[in-house]
């Protein structure tokens, strides 16, 4: 598992959409956005799973 932390600054340009990029030598199976101290209005759409 890998973790990438972003500050709220990523929302500075666009309050509705942000793009986060990184590379990995592993195949991505699942991505979960975890708001931590920042609450997400629609938490049910914070997971993405690769098609098997």
PDB file of N, CA, C and O in Angstrom, chain B, residues numbered from 101:
ATOM      1  N   UNK B 101       0.848  -1.181   0.000  1.00  0.00           N
ATOM      2  CA  UNK B 101       0.000   0.000   0.000  1.00  0.00           C
ATOM      3  C   UNK B 101       0.890   1.239   0.000  1.00  0.00           C
ATOM      4  O   UNK B 101       1.915   1.284   0.680  1.00  0.00           O
ATOM      5  N   UNK B 102       0.490   2.222  -0.757  1.00  0.00           N
ATOM      6  CA  UNK B 102       1.189   3.503  -0.807  1.00  0.00           C
ATOM      7  C   UNK B 102       0.219   4.597  -0.388  1.00  0.00           C
ATOM      8  O   UNK B 102      -0.984   4.495  -0.628  1.00  0.00           O
ATOM      9  N   UNK B 103       0.740   5.632   0.231  1.00  0.00           N
ATOM     10  CA  UNK B 103      -0.082   6.756   0.672  1.00  0.00           C
ATOM     11  C   UNK B 103       0.488   8.042   0.110  1.00  0.00           C
ATOM     12  O   UNK B 103       1.703   8.239   0.103  1.00  0.00           O
ATOM     13  N   UNK B 104      -0.380   8.912  -0.359  1.00  0.00           N
ATOM     14  CA  UNK B 104       0.037  10.225  -0.849  1.00  0.00           C
ATOM     15  C   UNK B 104      -0.797  11.271  -0.128  1.00  0.00           C
ATOM     16  O   UNK B 104      -2.026  11.217  -0.155  1.00  0.00           O
ATOM     17  N   UNK B 105      -0.142  12.211   0.507  1.00  0.00           N
ATOM     18  CA  UNK B 105      -0.825  13.260   1.244  1.00  0.00           C
ATOM     19  C   UNK B 105      -0.833  14.543   0.423  1.00  0.00           C
ATOM     20  O   UNK B 105       0.181  14.926  -0.160  1.00  0.00           O
ATOM     21  N   UNK B 106      -1.972  15.194   0.385  1.00  0.00           N
ATOM     22  CA  UNK B 106      -2.111  16.486  -0.283  1.00  0.00           C
ATOM     23  C   UNK B 106      -2.719  17.473   0.699  1.00  0.00           C
ATOM     24  O   UNK B 106      -3.563  17.097   1.513  1.00  0.00           O
ATOM     25  N   UNK B 107      -2.310  18.704   0.632  1.00  0.00           N
ATOM     26  CA  UNK B 107      -2.898  19.746   1.473  1.00  0.00           C
ATOM     27  C   UNK B 107      -4.107  20.336   0.743  1.00  0.00           C
ATOM     28  O   UNK B 107      -4.276  20.081  -0.450  1.00  0.00           O
ATOM     29  N   UNK B 108      -4.946  21.109   1.418  1.00  0.00           N
ATOM     30  CA  UNK B 108      -6.103  21.729   0.770  1.00  0.00           C
ATOM     31  C   UNK B 108      -5.739  22.689  -0.368  1.00  0.00           C
ATOM     32  O   UNK B 108      -6.625  23.132  -1.098  1.00  0.00           O
ATOM     33  N   UNK B 109      -4.479  23.009  -0.527  1.00  0.00           N
ATOM     34  CA  UNK B 109      -4.043  23.903  -1.604  1.00  0.00           C
ATOM     35  C   UNK B 109      -4.410  23.340  -2.975  1.00  0.00           C
ATOM     36  O   UNK B 109      -4.584  24.103  -3.926  1.00  0.00           O
ATOM     37  N   UNK B 110      -4.531  21.997  -3.092  1.00  0.00           N
ATOM     38  CA  UNK B 110      -4.878  21.425  -4.400  1.00  0.00           C
ATOM     39  C   UNK B 110      -6.249  21.885  -4.884  1.00  0.00           C
ATOM     40  O   UNK B 110      -6.547  21.776  -6.073  1.00  0.00           O
ATOM     41  N   UNK B 111      -7.087  22.395  -3.985  1.00  0.00           N
ATOM     42  CA  UNK B 111      -8.414  22.889  -4.361  1.00  0.00           C
ATOM     43  C   UNK B 111      -8.408  24.376  -4.710  1.00  0.00           C
ATOM     44  O   UNK B 111      -9.447  24.939  -5.052  1.00  0.00           O
ATOM     45  N   UNK B 112      -7.239  25.010  -4.626  1.00  0.00           N
ATOM     46  CA  UNK B 112      -7.148  26.454  -4.833  1.00  0.00           C
ATOM     47  C   UNK B 112      -7.577  26.883  -6.241  1.00  0.00           C
ATOM     48  O   UNK B 112      -8.261  27.896  -6.387  1.00  0.00           O
ATOM     49  N   UNK B 113      -7.194  26.143  -7.265  1.00  0.00           N
ATOM     50  CA  UNK B 113      -7.532  26.499  -8.640  1.00  0.00           C
ATOM     51  C   UNK B 113      -8.979  26.172  -8.998  1.00  0.00           C
ATOM     52  O   UNK B 113      -9.613  26.900  -9.762  1.00  0.00           O
ATOM     53  N   UNK B 114      -9.505  25.064  -8.438  1.00  0.00           N
ATOM     54  CA  UNK B 114     -10.849  24.615  -8.785  1.00  0.00           C
ATOM     55  C   UNK B 114     -11.439  23.915  -7.553  1.00  0.00           C
ATOM     56  O   UNK B 114     -10.927  22.880  -7.126  1.00  0.00           O
ATOM     57  N   UNK B 115     -12.498  24.469  -6.993  1.00  0.00           N
ATOM     58  CA  UNK B 115     -13.089  23.927  -5.770  1.00  0.00           C
ATOM     59  C   UNK B 115     -13.851  22.624  -5.997  1.00  0.00           C
ATOM     60  O   UNK B 115     -14.156  21.923  -5.032  1.00  0.00           O
ATOM     61  N   UNK B 116     -14.161  22.286  -7.229  1.00  0.00           N
ATOM     62  CA  UNK B 116     -14.956  21.089  -7.511  1.00  0.00           C
ATOM     63  C   UNK B 116     -14.138  19.913  -8.022  1.00  0.00           C
ATOM     64  O   UNK B 116     -14.627  18.784  -8.022  1.00  0.00           O
ATOM     65  N   UNK B 117     -12.903  20.149  -8.460  1.00  0.00           N
ATOM     66  CA  UNK B 117     -12.116  19.070  -9.043  1.00  0.00           C
ATOM     67  C   UNK B 117     -10.634  19.307  -8.793  1.00  0.00           C
ATOM     68  O   UNK B 117     -10.148  20.433  -8.900  1.00  0.00           O
ATOM     69  N   UNK B 118      -9.931  18.252  -8.463  1.00  0.00           N
ATOM     70  CA  UNK B 118      -8.478  18.315  -8.298  1.00  0.00           C
ATOM     71  C   UNK B 118      -7.866  17.091  -8.951  1.00  0.00           C
ATOM     72  O   UNK B 118      -8.489  16.030  -8.997  1.00  0.00           O
ATOM     73  N   UNK B 119      -6.660  17.231  -9.452  1.00  0.00           N
ATOM     74  CA  UNK B 119      -5.947  16.121 -10.069  1.00  0.00           C
ATOM     75  C   UNK B 119      -4.696  15.827  -9.263  1.00  0.00           C
ATOM     76  O   UNK B 119      -3.895  16.721  -8.988  1.00  0.00           O
ATOM     77  N   UNK B 120      -4.536  14.578  -8.890  1.00  0.00           N
ATOM     78  CA  UNK B 120      -3.366  14.133  -8.148  1.00  0.00           C
ATOM     79  C   UNK B 120      -2.693  13.049  -8.990  1.00  0.00           C
ATOM     80  O   UNK B 120      -3.342  12.081  -9.385  1.00  0.00           O
ATOM     81  N   UNK B 121      -1.417  13.205  -9.261  1.00  0.00           N
ATOM     82  CA  UNK B 121      -0.680  12.229 -10.073  1.00  0.00           C
ATOM     83  C   UNK B 121       0.520  11.698  -9.322  1.00  0.00           C
ATOM     84  O   UNK B 121       1.161  12.419  -8.558  1.00  0.00           O
ATOM     85  N   UNK B 122       0.816  10.428  -9.546  1.00  0.00           N
ATOM     86  CA  UNK B 122       2.056   9.839  -9.067  1.00  0.00           C
ATOM     87  C   UNK B 122       2.289   8.554  -9.823  1.00  0.00           C
ATOM     88  O   UNK B 122       1.376   7.991 -10.425  1.00  0.00           O
ATOM     89  N   UNK B 123       3.519   8.103  -9.783  1.00  0.00           N
ATOM     90  CA  UNK B 123       3.818   6.861 -10.480  1.00  0.00           C
ATOM     91  C   UNK B 123       4.137   5.774  -9.461  1.00  0.00           C
ATOM     92  O   UNK B 123       4.566   6.055  -8.342  1.00  0.00           O
ATOM     93  N   UNK B 124       3.921   4.546  -9.866  1.00  0.00           N
ATOM     94  CA  UNK B 124       4.156   3.415  -8.983  1.00  0.00           C
ATOM     95  C   UNK B 124       4.671   2.254  -9.807  1.00  0.00           C
ATOM     96  O   UNK B 124       4.283   2.084 -10.963  1.00  0.00           O
ATOM     97  N   UNK B 125       5.536   1.461  -9.221  1.00  0.00           N
ATOM     98  CA  UNK B 125       6.018   0.275  -9.916  1.00  0.00           C
ATOM     99  C   UNK B 125       5.039  -0.891  -9.756  1.00  0.00           C
ATOM    100  O   UNK B 125       5.195  -1.931 -10.395  1.00  0.00           O
ATOM    101  N   UNK B 126       4.035  -0.711  -8.903  1.00  0.00           N
ATOM    102  CA  UNK B 126       3.031  -1.749  -8.662  1.00  0.00           C
ATOM    103  C   UNK B 126       1.769  -1.466  -9.480  1.00  0.00           C
ATOM    104  O   UNK B 126       1.493  -0.317  -9.827  1.00  0.00           O
ATOM    105  N   UNK B 127       1.007  -2.515  -9.785  1.00  0.00           N
ATOM    106  CA  UNK B 127      -0.268  -2.353 -10.466  1.00  0.00           C
ATOM    107  C   UNK B 127      -1.295  -1.805  -9.470  1.00  0.00           C
ATOM    108  O   UNK B 127      -1.423  -2.314  -8.357  1.00  0.00           O
ATOM    109  N   UNK B 128      -2.015  -0.774  -9.877  1.00  0.00           N
ATOM    110  CA  UNK B 128      -3.019  -0.168  -9.005  1.00  0.00           C
ATOM    111  C   UNK B 128      -4.258  -1.047  -8.988  1.00  0.00           C
ATOM    112  O   UNK B 128      -4.842  -1.329 -10.035  1.00  0.00           O
ATOM    113  N   UNK B 129      -4.658  -1.477  -7.796  1.00  0.00           N
ATOM    114  CA  UNK B 129      -5.849  -2.307  -7.629  1.00  0.00           C
ATOM    115  C   UNK B 129      -7.013  -1.496  -7.090  1.00  0.00           C
ATOM    116  O   UNK B 129      -8.166  -1.733  -7.447  1.00  0.00           O
ATOM    117  N   UNK B 130      -6.701  -0.531  -6.221  1.00  0.00           N
ATOM    118  CA  UNK B 130      -7.761   0.241  -5.582  1.00  0.00           C
ATOM    119  C   UNK B 130      -7.213   1.592  -5.146  1.00  0.00           C
ATOM    120  O   UNK B 130      -6.061   1.703  -4.726  1.00  0.00           O
ATOM    121  N   UNK B 131      -8.046   2.611  -5.251  1.00  0.00           N
ATOM    122  CA  UNK B 131      -7.713   3.946  -4.762  1.00  0.00           C
ATOM    123  C   UNK B 131      -8.824   4.363  -3.806  1.00  0.00           C
ATOM    124  O   UNK B 131     -10.009   4.253  -4.124  1.00  0.00           O
ATOM    125  N   UNK B 132      -8.428   4.841  -2.639  1.00  0.00           N
ATOM    126  CA  UNK B 132      -9.385   5.335  -1.655  1.00  0.00           C
ATOM    127  C   UNK B 132      -8.999   6.745  -1.254  1.00  0.00           C
ATOM    128  O   UNK B 132      -7.863   6.992  -0.851  1.00  0.00           O
ATOM    129  N   UNK B 133      -9.939   7.668  -1.363  1.00  0.00           N
ATOM    130  CA  UNK B 133      -9.715   9.029  -0.898  1.00  0.00           C
ATOM    131  C   UNK B 133     -10.190   9.101   0.541  1.00  0.00           C
ATOM    132  O   UNK B 133     -11.349   8.817   0.844  1.00  0.00           O
ATOM    133  N   UNK B 134      -9.284   9.483   1.419  1.00  0.00           N
ATOM    134  CA  UNK B 134      -9.611   9.574   2.840  1.00  0.00           C
ATOM    135  C   UNK B 134      -9.457  11.018   3.263  1.00  0.00           C
ATOM    136  O   UNK B 134      -8.354  11.564   3.251  1.00  0.00           O
ATOM    137  N   UNK B 135     -10.557  11.629   3.634  1.00  0.00           N
ATOM    138  CA  UNK B 135     -10.545  13.045   3.984  1.00  0.00           C
ATOM    139  C   UNK B 135      -9.870  13.374   5.293  1.00  0.00           C
ATOM    140  O   UNK B 135      -9.514  14.531   5.519  1.00  0.00           O
ATOM    141  N   UNK B 136      -9.680  12.391   6.173  1.00  0.00           N
ATOM    142  CA  UNK B 136      -9.059  12.687   7.468  1.00  0.00           C
ATOM    143  C   UNK B 136      -9.865  13.724   8.219  1.00  0.00           C
ATOM    144  O   UNK B 136     -11.015  13.473   8.579  1.00  0.00           O
ATOM    145  N   UNK B 137      -9.286  14.871   8.458  1.00  0.00           N
ATOM    146  CA  UNK B 137      -9.991  15.931   9.191  1.00  0.00           C
ATOM    147  C   UNK B 137     -10.933  16.727   8.297  1.00  0.00           C
ATOM    148  O   UNK B 137     -11.766  17.480   8.803  1.00  0.00           O
ATOM    149  N   UNK B 138     -10.818  16.576   6.969  1.00  0.00           N
ATOM    150  CA  UNK B 138     -11.692  17.289   6.049  1.00  0.00           C
ATOM    151  C   UNK B 138     -12.850  16.385   5.663  1.00  0.00           C
ATOM    152  O   UNK B 138     -12.636  15.292   5.140  1.00  0.00           O
ATOM    153  N   UNK B 139     -14.054  16.824   5.910  1.00  0.00           N
ATOM    154  CA  UNK B 139     -15.234  16.003   5.657  1.00  0.00           C
ATOM    155  C   UNK B 139     -15.617  16.068   4.182  1.00  0.00           C
ATOM    156  O   UNK B 139     -15.481  17.109   3.539  1.00  0.00           O
ATOM    157  N   UNK B 140     -16.091  14.959   3.663  1.00  0.00           N
ATOM    158  CA  UNK B 140     -16.529  14.845   2.280  1.00  0.00           C
ATOM    159  C   UNK B 140     -18.045  14.663   2.281  1.00  0.00           C
ATOM    160  O   UNK B 140     -18.571  13.787   2.966  1.00  0.00           O
ATOM    161  N   UNK B 141     -18.724  15.474   1.529  1.00  0.00           N
ATOM    162  CA  UNK B 141     -20.185  15.413   1.481  1.00  0.00           C
ATOM    163  C   UNK B 141     -20.683  14.063   0.976  1.00  0.00           C
ATOM    164  O   UNK B 141     -21.692  13.552   1.464  1.00  0.00           O
ATOM    165  N   UNK B 142     -19.986  13.484   0.006  1.00  0.00           N
ATOM    166  CA  UNK B 142     -20.399  12.204  -0.573  1.00  0.00           C
ATOM    167  C   UNK B 142     -19.281  11.181  -0.388  1.00  0.00           C
ATOM    168  O   UNK B 142     -18.530  10.910  -1.325  1.00  0.00           O
ATOM    169  N   UNK B 143     -19.170  10.628   0.779  1.00  0.00           N
ATOM    170  CA  UNK B 143     -18.088   9.679   1.093  1.00  0.00           C
ATOM    171  C   UNK B 143     -18.208   8.380   0.303  1.00  0.00           C
ATOM    172  O   UNK B 143     -17.206   7.692   0.106  1.00  0.00           O
ATOM    173  N   UNK B 144     -19.404   8.029  -0.152  1.00  0.00           N
ATOM    174  CA  UNK B 144     -19.588   6.755  -0.854  1.00  0.00           C
ATOM    175  C   UNK B 144     -18.892   6.719  -2.215  1.00  0.00           C
ATOM    176  O   UNK B 144     -18.723   5.639  -2.780  1.00  0.00           O
ATOM    177  N   UNK B 145     -18.483   7.872  -2.756  1.00  0.00           N
ATOM    178  CA  UNK B 145     -17.793   7.856  -4.048  1.00  0.00           C
ATOM    179  C   UNK B 145     -16.270   8.046  -3.913  1.00  0.00           C
ATOM    180  O   UNK B 145     -15.604   8.477  -4.854  1.00  0.00           O
ATOM    181  N   UNK B 146     -15.743   7.723  -2.748  1.00  0.00           N
ATOM    182  CA  UNK B 146     -14.308   7.913  -2.494  1.00  0.00           C
ATOM    183  C   UNK B 146     -13.462   6.677  -2.781  1.00  0.00           C
ATOM    184  O   UNK B 146     -12.261   6.685  -2.510  1.00  0.00           O
ATOM    185  N   UNK B 147     -14.051   5.627  -3.316  1.00  0.00           N
ATOM    186  CA  UNK B 147     -13.306   4.415  -3.648  1.00  0.00           C
ATOM    187  C   UNK B 147     -13.402   4.130  -5.137  1.00  0.00           C
ATOM    188  O   UNK B 147     -14.445   4.321  -5.762  1.00  0.00           O
ATOM    189  N   UNK B 148     -12.293   3.670  -5.685  1.00  0.00           N
ATOM    190  CA  UNK B 148     -12.243   3.201  -7.068  1.00  0.00           C
ATOM    191  C   UNK B 148     -11.510   1.878  -7.071  1.00  0.00           C
ATOM    192  O   UNK B 148     -10.445   1.767  -6.464  1.00  0.00           O
ATOM    193  N   UNK B 149     -12.049   0.876  -7.735  1.00  0.00           N
ATOM    194  CA  UNK B 149     -11.397  -0.428  -7.848  1.00  0.00           C
ATOM    195  C   UNK B 149     -11.204  -0.782  -9.308  1.00  0.00           C
ATOM    196  O   UNK B 149     -12.089  -0.558 -10.133  1.00  0.00           O
ATOM    197  N   UNK B 150     -10.051  -1.331  -9.621  1.00  0.00           N
ATOM    198  CA  UNK B 150      -9.759  -1.753 -10.978  1.00  0.00           C
ATOM    199  C   UNK B 150     -10.687  -2.900 -11.376  1.00  0.00           C
ATOM    200  O   UNK B 150     -11.066  -3.726 -10.547  1.00  0.00           O
ATOM    201  N   UNK B 151     -11.037  -2.933 -12.634  1.00  0.00           N
ATOM    202  CA  UNK B 151     -11.860  -4.020 -13.155  1.00  0.00           C
ATOM    203  C   UNK B 151     -10.998  -5.262 -13.209  1.00  0.00           C
ATOM    204  O   UNK B 151      -9.878  -5.232 -13.720  1.00  0.00           O
ATOM    205  N   UNK B 152     -11.532  -6.368 -12.673  1.00  0.00           N
ATOM    206  CA  UNK B 152     -10.767  -7.613 -12.631  1.00  0.00           C
ATOM    207  C   UNK B 152     -10.922  -8.427 -13.871  1.00  0.00           C
ATOM    208  O   UNK B 152     -10.336  -9.504 -13.980  1.00  0.00           O
TER     209      UNK B 152
END
